[in-house]
């Protein structure tokens, strides 16, 4: 249960997609003065050092946020940074702001996870609830959020995020953004994610739900977005679905004698949003082609974007 550590994967292409979507949705929801409840079911540390042992071991951020930051600074993607899609500008600037606050300067060594991004943008009237079962990550998360804004309104729960988040629904303000992004290290997480969304919609049908998942060669992974869409349709709620693949998932098949075949790793991920803000789809229509071009590792990089309103 406790073997997964997001520090190995912080800032990778999946985080880029997930956090771009998260901030774009949040930006719209914050335009209304009424308090907003922010919930993260699988929070992790909150902040990650990209020069740390975990991140250095995997090197995944070099093909994700670090590649994006370099392009932003050097005017790649065919235009200057000021001309980047709004959603990408918002995301990149949020990461840069965390580095400036951390004193990392031009090294860009700090990556904010979902809890830190939510805390960074929340207002005095909002409440943040984050859940983490891994003991060391939970303690790090507590320390990280205590250093940020509105710390008194940030609540760290050392409990199962599936049930803990449901316990808080519906929120007193009747407005909420919920992020569900388990590791999916256990196959049961796929069924659990669908079950969680169904229960959440029954308790609080008007919340904005973001469910992230890996697109990998596993039947459960391919079935999950279909199940999530069906749950939204049964509840009579709109959905938006985006995926981002940075390269082919197939290896070349060539290796030296005695060399083990390398696993391709996760090359694609997706997000399913229920009750998406109306501004989210046009923002992703602009951002996803740029992300695909910037993060592509081969000619098979691609994205998809579909909605229930098509």
N, C-alpha and C positions, 0 to 999 in steps of 0.2 A: 504493500500500500504506500510506503513512504520512499520508494526507491527513485521516483521521478523527481528531478530538480530542473526547474525551468531555467536556471542560470546557464545551463549548457546551450540553450536555444534562444536566449534573449536577443532581440534585435534581428532575428532572421526574417525571411520573406513572409512567413506566416504572421509574425508580429506586425510587420509593416501593413499587411492587408487588414488585420483585425483592428489595429489601433487607428488606422486611417478611417475606417468605418465608424468606430466608437466615437471619435472626436467629431466627426461630421454629424452624427446623430445627436450627440450631446449639445453641440453648438445651437442647433435648432430648438431643442427642448428648453434650453436656458433663456430663450427669448421671452418666455412667459414668467411673470414675477412669482407665481405660486411656487412654493417649496417643491423640490424634486428629491425623491429618494434614489440613491445610487447603490446598486448591489452588485458584487462580484463574487461568484460562487467558488472560484478556485484562484485565490489571489496571488500566491507565491510571495516573493520577497518585497515586491513593490519597486525596488531600485536594484540595478545590476551594474557591476563594473565590467566593461567590455575588455579591459586589460587584465581581468582576474583569471585564475586558473581554469575555472569552469568554461568561460567564454573562449579563452585561448585554446582550450582542448578541442572544441568543436569548430571554431572559426566561422560559425554560421553567420554572425553579424557582418562579416566582411562582404558577404554576398547579399546582405539585406540593408539595414539602416546605414551602415558605413558607406556602402556604395551609393545610396540615395543622398547622403549628406555631401559626398564628394561632388556628385553631379549638380546638386543645388548650389554649391559654392563656385563651381566652374562653368555654370551656364550651359550644361548639357540638356538633352531632351529637345533640342531644336529651338529653345528660347531662353531668355534670361529668367532668373529666379522669380522676378516680379510677375512673369507671365505664366507661371506654373498654375495648374488647376487649384482652385480654392482649397479643396480638401487636402491636397498634398502640402500646400503651403502651411495650413493649420497644423498638420501633423509634424512636419519638419521643424517648424518654429517652436512647437512644444518641447521637442527633444533638445533643441539648442538652448532653450530657456533653462532646462534642468541642468545642463552642463555649465551654463554661466553661473547658476546658483551654487553649483557644487565646486566651482573654482577650477574646472577642468580645462577652461580656456579653449584653445584650438584643437586639443587632443580628442575631444568628443568621446570620453571614456565612460560616461554614465548613461545608462539606458533606463528610462522610466517605464515600468510595467503598467498594467491597467489601473491598479489602485493609485499609483502616483499621478497618472494622467487625470484620473477622475478628481483627485484631491486638488490638483493644480487649477482645475477649472470650476470647481464647485463654488457656490456663493454662501454667504453667512446663513441663509435660511435653509440650505440643503443639508441632507444627512447622508453620510457614506457608511455602508456596512460591507465589510469584506470578510471572507471566510478562508481559513487555511488550517489543514490538519497536520501538515509536516511540522514537528515542534521547532526545529531550528529556523525554518522559514517563517513560522508564525512570530517568533521572537524578533527576527530581523524586520519583519513587516511592522510590528508595533513600534520599534525604534525609528524606522524610516518615516512613518506617518506622524509620529510625535514631533518631528522636525519641520513639518510642512504647515501650510495655512489651514485654519479652521480645525485644528487638531482635536478640539473638544467635541466636534461633531463627526469625527471619524472613529468608527467602532470596529475593532478587530475581534472576530469570534473564532476561538479555537474549537471548532466543531465542524461536522459534516455540512458542507455548503448546499448540498441538495435539499436537505430538510430545513436547515437553518434559514435559507432564503425564503422558503415557502412560509415559514413561521411569521415572517415580517410582512406578508401580503394579506390584504391590501394595505398600503401605507396610509397614514393619517391624511396626507395631502391628496391622495388619490392620483398621484403622478409618480412614475418611476421608470428608470432605465436599468435593465438587468442584463448583465453579461454572464454567459455560461461558457467557460472554456476549460474543461477538464483535460487531463493529459491524454486520455484514451489509451493509456498504457494497458489497462484491463479491458478486455472485450465487452465486459458488462457496462462500461461507461456509455457505449452507444445506445443501448436500450434505456439506460438511466437518463440520458439527456432527453430522449423523446418522452419518457414518463414524466420527467420534471416539467417540461414545457406544457404537457397536457394538464397537469395538476395546477401549474401556475396560471394558465389561461382560465381554468375553472374558478380560481380564487380571485383573479384580477385580470379581467379580459382586456383592459385598455392600456396596460403597460407596454412599453417598448422593449422587446426581447431580442437580444443578439446572441446567437448560438454559433460558436466557432467549431470547426471539425477538420481533421486531416483528410485529404483525398489520397488514399493509399489502396493497394490491391488487397482489400479485405471486404467480404460481402457486407459486413455490418456498416462499413464506412460508406459504401455506395447506397445502402438502403436508408441511411439516416436522413439525408435531405428530403427524400420522398416522404418519409414519415412526418417530418417537421412541417412540410407544406400541407399534408393532409390534416394535421392537427389544427393549423391555422384556418384552413378552409372549413373544417367542422365547426370552429368557433365563429365563423363568419368574419374573419379578420384578414387584412391584406398582408402579403409577404413580399420580400425582396431577397434575391439569392445571387451571391457573387462568388466566383472562384478565381484564383490566380495560380497559374502553373509557370515556373521559371525555367523548366527544361523538360526533356523527355524522361519518363520514368524507366526507360529500358537501357540497360547497360550495353556496351559494345559486344560483349561476349568474348572478347580477346583478353588473354592473360598469359603470363609466362608460366612455364612448367613449374608445378609446385605452388604457384600463387593462388590464393583463395579468391573466388569471385567477390567483388565488392558490391555491397548492397547500395542501391541508388539513394536510399534515404527518402525523406519526405520532400517531394518536389512540387506539391500542389496542396492548397488548402481552400476552404470555403467558409462563408458566413451566411447564415440564414437569419433575416431580420423580420420579426412579426410586428405589425403596427409601425412600419418605418415612417419617419417624417417625410412629407411630400417632397422636401428638398433633397433627400438623400439620393434617389435614383439619378437625377440629372448631374449631381456632383460626381457620382461614381462613373457615369458615362464619360465624363471628362478625365477623371483620374486614372481609371484602370488601363487605358491604352498607354499612358505615359509610364505607369508603373511597370507594365509588361515590357516595354522597350528598355527601360533603365535596368531592370533586374534580370533580364533574359540571360540565361547561361548557354543556350543554344537556339537553333531556329524553331524549336518546338514550343517555345514560351507562348502562352496564350491566356486569355481571360474569358469568362462568361458573365453575363448579367441578365437576369430574367426576373419578372415580377408577376404577381397574380393579376395585374391589370392589363397584361399584354393582349 
